[in-house]
Amino acid sequence: MTTEYDVIVVGVGIMGAVSAAALARRGVRVLGLDRYDIPNHRGGSHGDTRMFRLCYYEHPDYVPLLRAAFDGWHATQQHTGRRLFHQTGGLYMAAAGREFVEAARTAAARHGIDHEMLDHATMAARYPQFRLPEDHIGLYEPCAGVLYAERAVSTFAELACRAGAELRAHEPATAWTADGSGATVTTHRGTFRARRLVFAGGGWSSAIMRDAGLPVTVTRQVLGWVWPLRPGRFELGVCPAWAIDTPDGTPWYGFPLVDGAPGFKLAHHYPAVPTTPDTVDRAITAADEADFRPCLERFIPDANGPLLGIRTCLYANTPDAHFIIDRHPAHANVTIATGFSGHGFNFAPVVGEIVADLATTGRTGHAIDFLSLRRFGGPGGPA
């Protein structure tokens, strides 16, 4: 027996959850499928916290999308009464002249984002938690803050269900087909048919869409939590969300002590060991802790206390570290949202709306041409 839907969403991490919620709000009959729990600790939508920021050094064209996402986070928080975002401010630090801060300053100037440039002396006086070389400067962004990751996935999944979506955990898609009349998805429990498909499977997307030629590489990332030696310097209201572009070119980021998270979190933001979602080594080793201790020792010594936890997560990386949000190059009724390269979570509410636009009308009013598959030399989605 084949069950019929309007749209099937494959993958219910943060991007699948927001897409299912946006579609269901529009009265679309939605089925969402995930291979694990919703949420889970297997992909890229966990780790307690994520950073929200507007001064985007990666590309200034992201800023309009971020503004829409910012509104979406606040609207969802107000609607549900759940704390999804905590405004802590954001401090981004690098040697003067490095793109990490200069590109963020360019984005802020171009889009009129409130920010403050800090010289080394000012930064050292205001934020003594960070011990930086004298050639380092900072950009402070007041509206940046902390997103609560698993809570966000759960909230949008619940919103999807309350709006009529059907979400199924532990039911991975094993095969799919699409043609002009619709699409079919097969799982171990049955076959489902819909007019349109959405693939939001993160690191699993490439394997199930081999014909799309997605240039996505999965990497194993490590997240660490420690209890600071001087915890008062890392409390909410004292310590902002932060990122450092270290002299060796490794960006590190982290968060203050927040409710529900086991201590002071930090991680490096660059693609690490290539892997696949099904073969990744999730075992934690001494080398994983040794990876982040030098950052603490050199730049944040007051936080260099006992280890509280280490987890792995997955990045789904594109060659240029920009997202892929497009229609399948061969199937106009299949929408792809993947390759978020470790910096997509803060966009989630607007990504959900964009995916819902593409899945229902084939177009969106948001400017996403720079996220098309065409930039990699392929055909991109059908016009």
VOBA-1610 file (N, C-alpha, C; in pm, whole numbers, padded with zeros to 5 digits, always signed):
BEGIN
Met+00084-00120+00000Met+00000+00000+00000Met+00087+00125+00000Thr+00056+00220-00085Thr+00129+00345-00095Thr+00048+00457-00032Thr+00111+00532+00060Thr+00044+00644+00126Thr+00081+00773+00056Glu-00016+00862+00034Glu+00003+00984-00044Glu+00020+01106+00047Tyr+00114+01193+00008Tyr+00136+01321+00075Tyr+00157+01429-00031Asp+00157+01554+00013Asp+00193+01663-00078Asp+00345+01674-00090Val+00413+01671+00025Val+00559+01684+00028Val+00616+01585+00129Ile+00722+01516+00090Ile+00798+01433+00183Ile+00931+01502+00210Val+00964+01520+00337Val+01091+01579+00379Val+01180+01467+00431Val+01294+01447+00369Val+01388+01342+00409Val+01498+01406+00493Gly+01502+01370+00621Gly+01596+01429+00716Gly+01524+01531+00803Val+01520+01507+00933Val+01451+01599+01025Val+01547+01644+01135Gly+01664+01692+01092Gly+01746+01774+01179Gly+01687+01913+01179Ile+01766+02015+01206Ile+01709+02149+01214Ile+01650+02193+01081Met+01717+02167+00969Met+01665+02215+00841Met+01540+02140+00798Gly+01536+02011+00823Gly+01415+01937+00792Gly+01299+01976+00882Ala+01328+02002+01010Ala+01223+02040+01104Ala+01162+02175+01068Val+01246+02274+01036Val+01190+02405+01000Val+01116+02398+00868Ser+01164+02315+00775Ser+01096+02301+00646Ser+00960+02235+00664Ala+00955+02129+00744Ala+00828+02063+00770Ala+00729+02156+00838Ala+00779+02236+00933Ala+00691+02330+01003Ala+00638+02437+00908Ala+00727+02493+00823Ala+00684+02597+00730Ala+00583+02543+00629Leu+00606+02422+00581Leu+00512+02361+00486Leu+00378+02333+00552Ala+00381+02274+00671Ala+00256+02239+00739Ala+00174+02363+00772Arg+00242+02472+00807Arg+00170+02597+00835Arg+00095+02646+00713Arg+00142+02611+00595Arg+00077+02653+00471Arg-00034+02556+00428Gly-00065+02461+00512Gly-00171+02367+00480Gly-00128+02251+00393Val+00002+02232+00379Val+00056+02124+00296Val+00059+01996+00379Arg+00021+01884+00319Arg+00028+01756+00388Arg+00171+01703+00379Val+00238+01697+00495Val+00382+01672+00501Val+00411+01541+00574Leu+00505+01465+00519Leu+00566+01353+00589Leu+00714+01383+00607Gly+00765+01372+00729Gly+00907+01389+00755Gly+00967+01258+00803Leu+01080+01219+00747Leu+01145+01093+00778Leu+01286+01118+00831Asp+01322+01051+00940Asp+01459+01059+00990Asp+01505+00921+01034Arg+01634+00897+01019Arg+01688+00765+01053Arg+01713+00746+01202Tyr+01711+00856+01278Tyr+01737+00847+01422Tyr+01627+00921+01498Asp+01650+00945+01628Asp+01557+01024+01707Asp+01546+01165+01650Ile+01437+01233+01687Ile+01418+01374+01652Ile+01405+01451+01783Pro+01511+01526+01827Pro+01644+01540+01767Pro+01735+01424+01809Asn+01859+01426+01755Asn+01955+01321+01790Asn+02096+01381+01794His+02193+01299+01832His+02333+01343+01843His+02419+01280+01735Arg+02359+01247+01621Arg+02431+01176+01516Arg+02475+01265+01400Gly+02407+01376+01381Gly+02435+01458+01263Gly+02502+01590+01298Gly+02439+01700+01255Gly+02498+01831+01276Gly+02407+01930+01345Ser+02300+01880+01411Ser+02202+01970+01472Ser+02199+01958+01624His+02312+01919+01684His+02316+01901+01829His+02437+01975+01886Gly+02463+01953+02014Gly+02577+02020+02077Gly+02538+02132+02169Asp+02410+02137+02208Asp+02355+02233+02305Asp+02338+02374+02250Thr+02444+02431+02191Thr+02439+02572+02154Thr+02492+02596+02013Arg+02443+02704+01954Arg+02494+02756+01827Arg+02500+02908+01838Met+02578+02970+01752Met+02592+03115+01755Met+02502+03179+01650Phe+02436+03287+01691Phe+02367+03372+01593Phe+02444+03502+01579Arg+02471+03542+01456Arg+02544+03667+01431Arg+02498+03724+01298Leu+02504+03856+01287Leu+02469+03925+01163Leu+02592+03973+01087Cys+02698+04010+01157Cys+02820+04060+01092Cys+02893+03942+01029Tyr+02851+03905+00911Tyr+02891+03777+00854Tyr+03012+03793+00765Tyr+03126+03740+00810Tyr+03248+03753+00731Tyr+03248+03661+00610Glu+03166+03555+00612Glu+03169+03457+00504Glu+03123+03515+00370His+03020+03599+00370His+02968+03658+00246His+02862+03760+00285Pro+02871+03884+00236Pro+02771+03984+00276Pro+02630+03953+00229Asp+02614+03869+00125Asp+02480+03836+00077Asp+02402+03749+00176Tyr+02471+03696+00275Tyr+02399+03621+00378Tyr+02319+03713+00471Val+02357+03838+00481Val+02299+03924+00585Val+02148+03942+00569Pro+02093+03967+00448Pro+01946+03975+00439Pro+01876+03847+00484Leu+01937+03733+00456Leu+01879+03607+00503Leu+01885+03598+00655Leu+01996+03644+00712Leu+02010+03641+00857Leu+01909+03732+00925Arg+01881+03846+00865Arg+01781+03936+00925Arg+01643+03869+00927Ala+01610+03800+00818Ala+01483+03726+00816Ala+01485+03613+00919Ala+01599+03546+00932Ala+01610+03439+01031Ala+01598+03494+01173Phe+01660+03610+01198Phe+01653+03674+01330Phe+01508+03698+01369Asp+01429+03751+01273Asp+01286+03772+01299Asp+01217+03639+01327Gly+01256+03536+01252Gly+01194+03406+01271Gly+01223+03344+01406Trp+01347+03358+01453Trp+01379+03306+01586Trp+01297+03376+01693His+01289+03508+01683His+01215+03582+01785His+01066+03553+01778Ala+01011+03542+01658Ala+00868+03513+01644Ala+00836+03375+01701Thr+00922+03278+01675Thr+00899+03142+01726Thr+00911+03139+01877Gln+01009+03210+01930Gln+01027+03217+02074Gln+00906+03280+02141Gln+00855+03387+02082Gln+00738+03454+02139Gln+00614+03366+02129His+00598+03298+02015His+00480+03214+01993His+00476+03095+02087Thr+00591+03035+02112Thr+00596+02913+02192Thr+00623+02937+02340Gly+00677+03054+02372Gly+00716+03080+02510Gly+00841+03006+02553Arg+00916+02951+02457Arg+01038+02877+02487Arg+01160+02961+02454Arg+01259+02955+02539Arg+01384+03028+02516Arg+01465+02953+02411Leu+01468+03009+02290Leu+01548+02952+02182Leu+01674+03033+02156Phe+01672+03161+02194Phe+01782+03253+02166Phe+01809+03337+02289His+01935+03354+02321His+01976+03441+02432His+02076+03541+02376Gln+02039+03669+02380Gln+02126+03773+02325Gln+02240+03801+02422Thr+02360+03764+02382Thr+02478+03780+02467Thr+02578+03879+02410Gly+02555+03923+02285Gly+02658+03993+02212Gly+02759+03894+02156Gly+02831+03937+02054Gly+02932+03852+01993Gly+03062+03927+01977Leu+03173+03865+02011Leu+03305+03925+02000Leu+03389+03840+01906Tyr+03437+03903+01797Tyr+03515+03833+01695Tyr+03655+03894+01693Met+03757+03811+01707Met+03893+03859+01732Met+03990+03800+01631Ala+04083+03884+01585Ala+04185+03840+01490Ala+04294+03945+01482Ala+04406+03909+01420Ala+04511+04006+01394Ala+04457+04114+01301Ala+04498+04238+01323Ala+04454+04349+01238Ala+04485+04317+01092Gly+04385+04341+01006Gly+04402+04315+00865Gly+04356+04179+00820Arg+04332+04086+00912Arg+04286+03953+00874Arg+04142+03959+00828Glu+04109+03877+00729Glu+03976+03878+00670Glu+03868+03848+00773Phe+03898+03768+00871Phe+03801+03725+00971Phe+03726+03843+01031Val+03798+03948+01067Val+03734+04067+01123Val+03702+04169+01015Glu+03791+04187+00918Glu+03770+04290+00816Glu+03646+04261+00732Ala+03623+04135+00695Ala+03505+04102+00616Ala+03378+04118+00698Ala+03386+04089+00828Ala+03271+04113+00915Ala+03241+04262+00924Arg+03347+04345+00930Arg+03329+04489+00932Arg+03268+04538+00801Thr+03310+04481+00689Thr+03254+04518+00558Thr+03105+04486+00553Ala+03068+04366+00599Ala+02926+04328+00600Ala+02846+04422+00689Ala+02902+04458+00804Ala+02832+04548+00896Ala+02811+04685+00834Ala+02915+04737+00767Ala+02904+04869+00705Ala+02805+04868+00589Arg+02811+04763+00509Arg+02724+04756+00391Arg+02577+04746+00430His+02549+04678+00541His+02410+04652+00577His+02365+04729+00701Gly+02446+04823+00749Gly+02405+04906+00861Gly+02384+04829+00990Ile+02470+04733+01019Ile+02458+04652+01140Ile+02531+04720+01255Asp+02465+04729+01367Asp+02526+04790+01485Asp+02648+04708+01527His+02761+04775+01540His+02884+04705+01581His+02982+04806+01638Glu+03085+04756+01702Glu+03189+04840+01760Glu+03324+04775+01735Met+03417+04853+01681Met+03554+04804+01662Met+03633+04832+01790Leu+03709+04733+01834Leu+03785+04743+01958Leu+03933+04725+01930Asp+04014+04820+01977Asp+04158+04798+01967Asp+04202+04702+02077His+04329+04665+02074His+04375+04562+02168His+04359+04607+02313Ala+04392+04731+02343Ala+04385+04778+02481Ala+04241+04778+02532Thr+04148+04825+02448Thr+04008+04827+02488Thr+03955+04686+02508Met+03990+04598+02417Met+03944+04460+02426Met+03998+04392+02552Ala+04125+04416+02582Ala+04186+04354+02700Ala+04122+04405+02829Ala+04086+04534+02832Ala+04024+04590+02952Ala+03881+04541+02969Arg+03809+04532+02858Arg+03668+04495+02866Arg+03648+04344+02879Tyr+03734+04269+02814Tyr+03719+04122+02812Tyr+03850+04056+02854Pro+03884+04064+02981Pro+04011+04006+03026Pro+04014+03854+03021Gln+03900+03793+02988Gln+03899+03647+02972Gln+03992+03603+02859Phe+04010+03691+02760Phe+04084+03655+02640Phe+04223+03719+02643Arg+04326+03639+02627Arg+04465+03686+02627Arg+04517+03676+02485Leu+04522+03788+02417Leu+04552+03788+02275Leu+04681+03862+02244Pro+04748+03827+02135Pro+04866+03904+02093Pro+04831+04051+02072Glu+04930+04137+02087Glu+04904+04281+02082Glu+04859+04331+01945Asp+04881+04252+01840Asp+04836+04296+01708Asp+04690+04258+01681His+04622+04200+01780His+04484+04158+01760His+04386+04271+01793Ile+04279+04275+01714Ile+04170+04368+01736Ile+04041+04287+01746Gly+03931+04356+01775Gly+03804+04287+01787Gly+03690+04364+01724Leu+03587+04291+01686Leu+03460+04350+01644Leu+03355+04297+01739Tyr+03282+04388+01804Tyr+03176+04349+01895Tyr+03042+04378+01831Glu+02954+04278+01832Glu+02821+04289+01772Glu+02716+04269+01881Pro+02643+04374+01921Pro+02551+04361+02035Pro+02438+04262+02016Cys+02387+04246+01893Cys+02267+04164+01875Cys+02297+04016+01860Ala+02423+03977+01858Ala+02457+03835+01846Ala+02422+03760+01975Gly+02422+03629+01966Gly+02391+03553+02086Gly+02394+03404+02065Val+02330+03335+02158Val+02333+03189+02167Val+02198+03133+02127Leu+02200+03033+02039Leu+02082+02954+02006Leu+02093+02820+02077Tyr+01979+02769+02123Tyr+01976+02640+02192Tyr+01938+02532+02092Ala+02034+02448+02057Ala+02024+02364+01938Ala+01916+02257+01947Glu+01931+02162+02038Glu+01832+02054+02045Glu+01693+02107+02077Arg+01687+02210+02162Arg+01558+02269+02195Arg+01492+02328+02071Ala+01572+02386+01983Ala+01518+02442+01859Ala+01464+02332+01769Val+01539+02223+01753Val+01491+02112+01669Val+01360+02058+01725Ser+01355+02034+01855Ser+01233+01981+01917Ser+01116+02076+01899Thr+01142+02205+01913Thr+01035+02304+01902Thr+00977+02307+01762Phe+01063+02315+01660Phe+01011+02319+01523Phe+00947+02187+01483Ala+00999+02075+01533Ala+00935+01946+01505Ala+00795+01942+01566Glu+00783+01991+01689Glu+00652+01995+01752Glu+00558+02089+01678Leu+00608+02206+01635Leu+00524+02298+01558Leu+00476+02233+01430Ala+00564+02156+01365Ala+00524+02086+01243Ala+00412+01988+01272Cys+00427+01909+01379Cys+00325+01810+01413Cys+00193+01877+01449Arg+00200+01984+01527Arg+00077+02053+01566Arg+00006+02116+01447Ala+00082+02147+01342Ala+00021+02203+01221Ala-00025+02095+01124Gly-00007+01968+01161Gly-00060+01859+01080Gly+00042+01771+01012Ala+00171+01801+01027Ala+00274+01716+00965Ala+00282+01583+01039Glu+00325+01481+00965Glu+00352+01350+01024Glu+00503+01327+01021Leu+00565+01318+01137Leu+00709+01295+01146Leu+00734+01154+01197Arg+00830+01086+01135Arg+00862+00948+01172Arg+01011+00934+01199Ala+01045+00898+01322Ala+01185+00872+01358Ala+01219+00726+01330His+01349+00698+01322His+01400+00562+01297His+01336+00501+01173Glu+01320+00583+01071Glu+01265+00536+00944Glu+01340+00604+00829Pro+01462+00560+00801Pro+01540+00623+00694Pro+01485+00590+00556Ala+01500+00685+00466Ala+01467+00660+00326Ala+01576+00571+00267Thr+01535+00461+00204Thr+01631+00368+00145Thr+01638+00381-00007Ala+01535+00439-00067Ala+01533+00459-00212Ala+01429+00564-00245Trp+01445+00626-00363Trp+01347+00723-00407Trp+01348+00732-00559Thr+01238+00776-00613Thr+01228+00804-00756Thr+01145+00930-00773Ala+01163+00997-00885Ala+01084+01116-00915Ala+01062+01125-01064Asp+00944+01172-01103Asp+00914+01198-01243Asp+00815+01313-01249Gly+00763+01340-01364Gly+00674+01453-01380Gly+00545+01443-01302Ser+00507+01323-01264Ser+00380+01305-01194Ser+00395+01305-01042Gly+00518+01302-00993Gly+00538+01301-00849Gly+00664+01227-00811Ala+00669+01183-00686Ala+00789+01118-00634Ala+00749+01008-00537Thr+00836+00910-00524Thr+00814+00797-00434Thr+00936+00779-00344Val+00911+00755-00217Val+01017+00727-00120Val+00988+00593-00055Thr+01090+00510-00046Thr+01077+00378+00015Thr+01154+00375+00147Thr+01093+00318+00249Thr+01159+00291+00376Thr+01138+00143+00409His+01195+00099+00521His+01175-00041+00559His+01032-00068+00603Arg+00953+00038+00623Arg+00815+00020+00666Arg+00713+00034+00554Gly+00756+00084+00437Gly+00659+00098+00330Gly+00704+00194+00222Thr+00611+00225+00135Thr+00635+00315+00023Thr+00541+00434+00035Phe+00595+00553+00013Phe+00518+00675+00028Phe+00530+00757-00101Arg+00420+00817-00140Arg+00421+00897-00263Arg+00382+01041-00230Ala+00442+01134-00302Ala+00412+01276-00283Ala+00428+01348-00415Arg+00372+01467-00421Arg+00393+01548-00541Arg+00535+01601-00546Arg+00594+01627-00428Arg+00728+01687-00424Arg+00810+01627-00310Leu+00941+01635-00325Leu+01034+01588-00223Leu+01124+01702-00178Val+01166+01695-00053Val+01270+01782+00002Val+01376+01693+00065Phe+01502+01715+00027Phe+01613+01645+00090Phe+01688+01743+00179Ala+01683+01717+00309Ala+01751+01800+00409Ala+01829+01710+00503Gly+01898+01614+00445Gly+01961+01508+00523Gly+02103+01535+00565Gly+02152+01659+00553Gly+02287+01690+00598Gly+02389+01599+00532Gly+02472+01536+00614Gly+02579+01452+00562Gly+02532+01329+00487Trp+02406+01291+00504Trp+02352+01174+00435Trp+02298+01209+00296Ser+02290+01337+00262Ser+02225+01377+00137Ser+02296+01325+00013Ser+02429+01332+00012Ser+02502+01292-00108Ser+02480+01146-00141Ala+02478+01060-00038Ala+02465+00917-00063Ala+02331+00882-00124Ile+02224+00948-00079Ile+02093+00913-00130Ile+02059+00988-00259Met+02139+01091-00292Met+02117+01165-00417Met+02243+01163-00502Arg+02294+01046-00530Arg+02418+01035-00607Arg+02404+01098-00745Asp+02284+01094-00801Asp+02266+01147-00937Asp+02271+01299-00941Ala+02261+01366-00825Ala+02262+01512-00823Ala+02404+01569-00830Gly+02504+01486-00807Gly+02642+01534-00811Gly+02673+01638-00706Leu+02624+01618-00585Leu+02646+01717-00480Leu+02792+01716-00436Pro+02860+01830-00443Pro+03001+01836-00400Pro+03012+01858-00250Val+02967+01761-00173Val+02961+01774-00028Val+03054+01671+00036Thr+03142+01718+00123Thr+03233+01633+00198Thr+03195+01638+00345Val+03183+01523+00406Val+03148+01514+00548Val+03275+01507+00631Thr+03280+01583+00739Thr+03395+01579+00829Thr+03350+01557+00973Arg+03438+01494+01049Arg+03417+01471+01192Arg+03469+01592+01268Gln+03382+01656+01346Gln+03417+01772+01426Gln+03407+01737+01574Val+03484+01806+01655Val+03487+01779+01799Val+03442+01903+01875Leu+03352+01883+01969Leu+03303+01989+02058Leu+03351+01957+02199Gly+03400+02058+02270Gly+03449+02035+02406Gly+03385+02127+02507Trp+03370+02077+02629Trp+03318+02157+02741Trp+03412+02142+02860Val+03447+02253+02922Val+03532+02252+03041Val+03467+02337+03149Trp+03510+02314+03275Trp+03467+02404+03382Trp+03578+02505+03405Pro+03550+02635+03385Pro+03656+02736+03392Pro+03722+02743+03529Leu+03849+02781+03529Leu+03921+02805+03654Leu+03865+02927+03726Arg+03817+03023+03648Arg+03754+03143+03704Arg+03616+03157+03642Pro+03518+03079+03689Pro+03388+03074+03622Pro+03316+03208+03616Gly+03342+03297+03712Gly+03275+03426+03710Gly+03303+03507+03585Arg+03415+03481+03519Arg+03449+03555+03397Arg+03375+03502+03274Phe+03302+03392+03289Phe+03241+03328+03173Phe+03090+03312+03187Glu+03034+03384+03283Glu+02890+03378+03303Glu+02816+03457+03194Leu+02688+03421+03175Leu+02602+03503+03090Leu+02600+03645+03144Gly+02606+03741+03054Gly+02609+03880+03094Gly+02748+03934+03117Val+02845+03844+03128Val+02985+03884+03146Val+03066+03848+03022Cys+03047+03728+02974Cys+03121+03678+02857Cys+03027+03671+02737Pro+03064+03726+02623Pro+02982+03714+02503Pro+03006+03580+02433Ala+02922+03550+02335Ala+02960+03449+02237Ala+03085+03502+02166Trp+03175+03414+02125Trp+03305+03463+02079Trp+03361+03375+01968Ala+03453+03433+01893Ala+03527+03359+01791Ala+03665+03424+01777Ile+03768+03341+01763Ile+03906+03387+01747Ile+03964+03324+01621Asp+04020+03407+01535Asp+04099+03357+01422Asp+04244+03354+01469Thr+04293+03239+01508Thr+04425+03229+01569Thr+04535+03251+01466Pro+04656+03283+01510Pro+04764+03314+01416Pro+04793+03203+01315Asp+04763+03077+01350Asp+04788+02969+01254Asp+04673+02950+01156Gly+04572+03040+01162Gly+04461+03034+01068Gly+04348+02944+01109Thr+04348+02897+01232Thr+04240+02811+01282Thr+04138+02895+01357Pro+04014+02904+01306Pro+03911+02977+01381Pro+03855+02889+01494Trp+03848+02946+01613Trp+03785+02882+01727Trp+03666+02966+01770Tyr+03565+02901+01825Tyr+03447+02974+01871Tyr+03396+02908+01998Gly+03311+02981+02070Gly+03255+02925+02191Gly+03152+03016+02254Phe+03109+02978+02374Phe+02993+03041+02436Phe+03015+03057+02586Pro+02944+03151+02647Pro+02948+03161+02793Pro+02878+03042+02858Leu+02884+03036+02989Leu+02810+02933+03063Leu+02661+02960+03049Val+02587+02862+03002Val+02443+02879+02981Val+02370+02765+03049Asp+02242+02788+03080Asp+02161+02684+03143Asp+02150+02563+03051Gly+02163+02446+03108Gly+02143+02324+03033Gly+02262+02275+02956Ala+02373+02348+02958Ala+02494+02305+02886Ala+02604+02274+02988Pro+02683+02171+02964Pro+02781+02128+03066Pro+02910+02207+03066Gly+02903+02336+03100Gly+03024+02415+03113Gly+03049+02511+03000Phe+03174+02549+02984Phe+03220+02645+02884Phe+03254+02567+02757Lys+03185+02598+02649Lys+03199+02522+02525Lys+03294+02593+02429Leu+03376+02513+02361Leu+03457+02566+02251Leu+03474+02457+02147Ala+03502+02502+02024Ala+03526+02410+01913Ala+03597+02486+01804His+03664+02413+01716His+03726+02480+01602His+03631+02476+01483His+03634+02584+01405His+03545+02595+01290His+03627+02584+01162Tyr+03667+02465+01133Tyr+03727+02436+01003Tyr+03707+02288+00977Pro+03697+02249+00850Pro+03675+02107+00821Pro+03789+02022+00875Ala+03754+01918+00946Ala+03854+01832+01009Ala+03870+01703+00930Val+03858+01589+00995Val+03888+01460+00931Val+03773+01418+00840Pro+03798+01399+00710Pro+03691+01351+00621Pro+03642+01213+00663Thr+03513+01191+00647Thr+03453+01065+00687Thr+03322+01048+00613Thr+03241+00956+00656Thr+03103+00945+00609Thr+03015+00933+00732Pro+02887+00965+00720Pro+02800+00956+00838Pro+02789+00815+00895Asp+02807+00715+00811Asp+02789+00578+00857Asp+02919+00513+00904Thr+03034+00574+00873Thr+03161+00515+00914Thr+03239+00602+01012Val+03186+00718+01046Val+03257+00810+01134Val+03289+00744+01269Asp+03407+00771+01319Asp+03448+00721+01450Asp+03395+00816+01557Arg+03295+00772+01629Arg+03235+00857+01732Arg+03300+00836+01869Ala+03393+00744+01878Ala+03464+00722+02004Ala+03553+00843+02035Ile+03554+00884+02160Ile+03633+00999+02203Ile+03769+00950+02252Thr+03875+01019+02211Thr+04010+00980+02248Thr+04082+01096+02316Ala+04199+01066+02372Ala+04280+01172+02434Ala+04320+01276+02331Ala+04334+01236+02205Ala+04371+01331+02101Ala+04264+01436+02080Asp+04139+01401+02105Asp+04031+01499+02088Asp+04043+01611+02191Glu+04072+01577+02314Glu+04094+01681+02415Glu+04221+01759+02385Ala+04324+01689+02340Ala+04450+01757+02309Ala+04435+01856+02195Asp+04330+01839+02114Asp+04306+01930+02002Asp+04272+02070+02051Phe+04190+02081+02156Phe+04146+02215+02197Phe+04219+02272+02318Arg+04298+02192+02389Arg+04369+02245+02504Arg+04465+02360+02468Pro+04539+02352+02356Pro+04629+02464+02324Pro+04557+02597+02307Cys+04436+02595+02252Cys+04359+02720+02239Cys+04329+02778+02377Leu+04288+02694+02470Leu+04261+02742+02605Leu+04388+02792+02672Glu+04494+02716+02663Glu+04619+02753+02729Glu+04672+02887+02681Arg+04662+02910+02551Arg+04724+03029+02494Arg+04632+03151+02499Phe+04503+03131+02469Phe+04415+03247+02449Phe+04309+03266+02558Ile+04272+03158+02629Ile+04166+03169+02730Ile+04209+03090+02854Pro+04320+03126+02916Pro+04374+03044+03025Pro+04281+03036+03146Asp+04199+03138+03169Asp+04108+03132+03284Asp+03997+03029+03265Ala+03980+02979+03143Ala+03881+02875+03117Ala+03942+02736+03114Asn+04073+02726+03128Asn+04142+02599+03106Asn+04134+02508+03228Gly+04009+02471+03261Gly+03985+02388+03377Gly+03952+02244+03341Pro+03896+02169+03435Pro+03869+02027+03413Pro+03772+02003+03297Leu+03797+01895+03228Leu+03711+01854+03117Leu+03577+01804+03171Leu+03468+01852+03110Leu+03334+01806+03146Leu+03272+01718+03038Gly+03310+01740+02915Gly+03249+01660+02810Gly+03311+01685+02675Ile+03305+01584+02590Ile+03346+01594+02450Ile+03242+01519+02368Arg+03203+01578+02257Arg+03114+01510+02164Arg+03165+01531+02022Thr+03122+01444+01935Thr+03149+01464+01793Thr+03023+01512+01724Cys+03041+01583+01615Cys+02931+01617+01527Cys+02983+01614+01384Leu+02895+01634+01289Leu+02932+01627+01148Leu+02911+01761+01081Tyr+03007+01801+01000Tyr+02989+01910+00905Tyr+02963+01848+00767Ala+02874+01909+00692Ala+02854+01874+00551Ala+02906+01993+00470Asn+03027+01980+00417Asn+03101+02093+00360Asn+03094+02097+00208Thr+03073+02217+00154Thr+03089+02239+00011Thr+03229+02295-00015Pro+03275+02292-00141Pro+03411+02342-00169Pro+03433+02488-00132Asp+03328+02572-00142Asp+03343+02713-00108Asp+03282+02749+00027Ala+03235+02649+00100Ala+03177+02665+00234Ala+03045+02743+00233His+02983+02758+00116His+02850+02818+00108His+02745+02708+00090Phe+02623+02738+00130Phe+02516+02639+00130Phe+02478+02596-00012Ile+02403+02488-00019Ile+02332+02449-00141Ile+02183+02450-00108Ile+02111+02544-00167Ile+01964+02546-00158Ile+01915+02565-00301Asp+01860+02461-00359Asp+01829+02462-00501Asp+01733+02347-00530Arg+01685+02345-00653Arg+01611+02228-00698Arg+01707+02129-00763His+01669+02003-00759His+01750+01897-00818His+01771+01927-00966Pro+01893+01908-01018Pro+01919+01943-01158Pro+01835+01867-01259Ala+01783+01751-01221Ala+01704+01671-01316Ala+01557+01663-01280His+01520+01709-01162His+01382+01692-01115His+01333+01822-01052Ala+01243+01890-01121Ala+01195+02019-01072Ala+01114+02005-00944Asn+01064+01886-00916Asn+00982+01866-00796Asn+01062+01814-00677Val+01195+01823-00685Val+01282+01781-00574Val+01367+01900-00531Thr+01355+01940-00405Thr+01431+02052-00349Thr+01543+01999-00261Ile+01659+02061-00271Ile+01777+02020-00196Ile+01818+02133-00101Ala+01842+02098+00024Ala+01896+02194+00122Ala+02004+02121+00201Thr+02129+02145+00166Thr+02239+02073+00229Thr+02367+02155+00217Gly+02478+02097+00258Gly+02608+02164+00246Gly+02620+02289+00331Phe+02565+02287+00452Phe+02564+02409+00533Phe+02699+02438+00599Ser+02793+02349+00584Ser+02936+02376+00610Ser+02963+02430+00750Gly+02883+02387+00846Gly+02909+02424+00985Gly+02862+02561+01026His+02791+02634+00937His+02744+02768+00978His+02601+02794+00933Gly+02520+02688+00922Gly+02384+02706+00875Gly+02278+02719+00981Phe+02306+02672+01103Phe+02200+02660+01203Phe+02130+02793+01228Asn+02206+02902+01234Asn+02143+03030+01267Asn+02048+03080+01160Phe+02055+03022+01040Phe+01965+03059+00930Phe+01834+02980+00931Ala+01819+02886+01021Ala+01715+02784+01008Ala+01575+02837+00977Pro+01522+02937+01049Pro+01385+02978+01019Pro+01365+03026+00875Val+01460+03101+00821Val+01444+03149+00684Val+01469+03036+00584Val+01558+02943+00615Val+01577+02828+00526Val+01447+02750+00515Gly+01377+02732+00627Gly+01249+02663+00621Gly+01150+02730+00529Glu+01144+02863+00534Glu+01052+02936+00446Glu+01095+02925+00300Ile+01226+02934+00275Ile+01276+02922+00137Ile+01245+02784+00081Val+01272+02681+00159Val+01244+02545+00113Val+01095+02527+00087Ala+01012+02580+00176Ala+00867+02571+00154Ala+00826+02644+00026Asp+00888+02760+00000Asp+00862+02831-00126Asp+00896+02744-00246Leu+01018+02690-00247Leu+01063+02612-00361Leu+00980+02486-00379Ala+00942+02423-00268Ala+00868+02298-00277Ala+00724+02318-00320Thr+00669+02436-00299Thr+00529+02458-00334Thr+00511+02539-00462Thr+00602+02632-00490Thr+00585+02718-00608Thr+00702+02711-00705Gly+00814+02653-00662Gly+00931+02645-00749Gly+01017+02769-00749Arg+00981+02869-00670Arg+01061+02992-00665Arg+01048+03055-00526Thr+01137+03149-00497Thr+01132+03220-00370Thr+01169+03365-00390Gly+01117+03451-00304Gly+01152+03592-00310Gly+01283+03625-00243His+01341+03530-00173His+01470+03553-00109His+01583+03539-00211Ala+01686+03620-00195Ala+01799+03621-00290Ala+01894+03506-00255Ile+01882+03396-00330Ile+01964+03278-00301Ile+02040+03229-00424Asp+02054+03312-00527Asp+02129+03266-00645Asp+02271+03224-00610Phe+02331+03289-00511Phe+02469+03255-00476Phe+02480+03120-00405Leu+02365+03058-00377Leu+02362+02926-00314Leu+02321+02816-00411Ser+02315+02848-00539Ser+02272+02751-00640Ser+02379+02648-00669Leu+02336+02529-00709Leu+02428+02426-00756Leu+02506+02470-00879Arg+02454+02565-00954Arg+02519+02607-01079Arg+02660+02660-01056Arg+02688+02709-00939Arg+02821+02768-00916Arg+02931+02663-00921Phe+02895+02537-00912Phe+02996+02430-00919Phe+03012+02374-01059Gly+02951+02441-01157Gly+02967+02398-01296Gly+02860+02306-01347Gly+02766+02267-01260Gly+02655+02183-01303Gly+02539+02267-01351Pro+02428+02202-01387Pro+02315+02275-01442Pro+02231+02349-01339Gly+02241+02311-01212Gly+02151+02371-01114Gly+02010+02322-01134Gly+01918+02378-01057Gly+01780+02336-01067Gly+01716+02383-01195Pro+01610+02313-01241Pro+01541+02355-01362Pro+01481+02493-01347Ala+01481+02569-01454Ala+01424+02703-01450Ala+01273+02697-01445
//
